[in-house]
Amino acid sequence: MSVHHAWVGAPTPTSMRLSTRTSGTASLRWAVSTTQDLTAPLYSAPVVPDAEGLAKHVITGLAPGTPYYYGLEADGTLLADPLSRGRFTTAPPDGAEAPIRFWFAGDRRTDSDHPVYEAILARDPMFGLFLGDLGYNDPQTEEVTRYLWRTSLAQPRFSRLVRECPTLYTYDQHDFCGNGSWSGSPNAAAAHRYARDYPATYPLPATGLYCTWRIGRCRFVQLDTRTLRSDPSLPDGADKSVLGAAQRQWFKDLLAASTEPLIFVLLSFPHRPGAPDRWGSYATEFADLNAFIASIPGLAGRMVWLSADMHTLAADDGSHSPNGSVQLVGAALDQTGFQGTGGLYFNPESWSHGWVPNPEGTGQYGWAEITDEGSSITLAFTGYDHTGTALITLTKTFGDLLPGPLPGSATKVRQNDKWSAAHPQVYTNGQWHPAPRRDRHAGQWH
């Protein structure tokens, strides 16, 4: 039998997912252990690969924030093939004030085995975010889509990265159906199916790659900019959409209900106006989303948009953002950079902390480290090249994040240098009365 690829992803505090493609086996199990020799492993349920050799595995009962090693068992035999072995670390406890580190990038060549993938893995990320353009095949047929996925995962360095670092994936035009592609493009159904089958994913809706998850106290929201997109040739208006009505409403509902102090929104292209085949062709929906975000006090200040697409590293502290949110771009993994012109999208001067296109032969990616101090969260972004040179940085602290007691719910008060359960009293009009009480909540006194 043969193992063609293993892709680990979708970390939670107690579980992990794996996608595999094999041939010549009737049944597979995933063996997971805290030791590299896989002593006393936990096992996933047996899975029968489909006609393409693809199988999805889920392991549960893991410990939060713990490094694990894994291997594949085929028809009762634990395999020694390096392509069947990998490692990962589970997410910290949900809601924990925990450090987080991850990479994000996009824009790679289909047959690339660039050293950038080794450089990313050497930083020991907790997880990674692949934000579009697995290759530049612009597939118009299922045959080309199959070639794109199988060739990409046959490259040793890239294959090892997704085998040893939990990686989430969404596509953009060049790994969907090409420039201007949308839900009605001839190859859209095949591109959608492969993007769900080959990577490991969090639970997804019936149609689309959009999903959400939490790591520590941070919310991550992955948007799908292709599967549900309207025909770009239609006149702009309320019914013309990048996200589609269902995903757009899901996104709004999620933002309205979110209580996390930091929200990362994953988009295959930067959240900026003007550029064709991005928001420039869907200006009404772009304005509607920004108006919705602005309608919720403080929401934009808690959001960070992550994207690829431009073949450059770029960072903005919100001073050039349509809604004042931080915007970070991690690209390109190994595509040549370019200097576009126009508006807030391609203008280097519209990125407060810099814009660094790829020189030929250079691999670039975004790196994020989050330090959670309870009362504040600090995000440190660095754009690296494959040699480890830091090309661009941005650090931002999101402060005053302690939730505090709900208004009127404090059970103790500080009085005369000691804590007391009794409510403080004030003497007015010849009598003692309960003092007016104010509680600290969501950064304000109530």
Secondary structure as UniProt FT lines:
FT   STRAND          2..9
FT   STRAND          16..23
FT   STRAND          28..33
FT   TURN            36..37
FT   STRAND          42..43
FT   TURN            51..52
FT   STRAND          54..59
FT   TURN            64..65
FT   STRAND          67..74
FT   TURN            75..76
FT   STRAND          77..78
FT   HELIX           82..84
FT   STRAND          86..89
FT   TURN            94..95
FT   STRAND          100..105
FT   TURN            110..111
FT   HELIX           116..122
FT   STRAND          127..131
FT   HELIX           142..153
FT   HELIX           156..164
FT   STRAND          167..170
FT   HELIX           173..176
FT   TURN            179..180
FT   TURN            183..184
FT   TURN            186..187
FT   HELIX           188..197
FT   STRAND          211..215
FT   TURN            216..217
FT   STRAND          218..222
FT   TURN            227..228
FT   TURN            232..233
FT   TURN            238..239
FT   HELIX           245..257
FT   STRAND          262..266
FT   TURN            276..278
FT   HELIX           279..281
FT   HELIX           283..294
FT   TURN            297..298
FT   HELIX           300..302
FT   STRAND          303..307
FT   STRAND          312..316
FT   TURN            319..320
FT   TURN            322..323
FT   STRAND          326..329
FT   TURN            343..345
FT   HELIX           348..350
FT   TURN            352..353
FT   STRAND          355..357
FT   TURN            360..361
FT   STRAND          364..372
FT   STRAND          376..385
FT   TURN            386..387
FT   STRAND          390..399
FT   TURN            407..408
FT   STRAND          413..415
FT   TURN            416..417
FT   STRAND          418..420
FT   STRAND          425..428
FT   TURN            429..430
FT   STRAND          431..434
FT   STRAND          440..441
FT   TURN            442..443
FT   STRAND          444..445
//
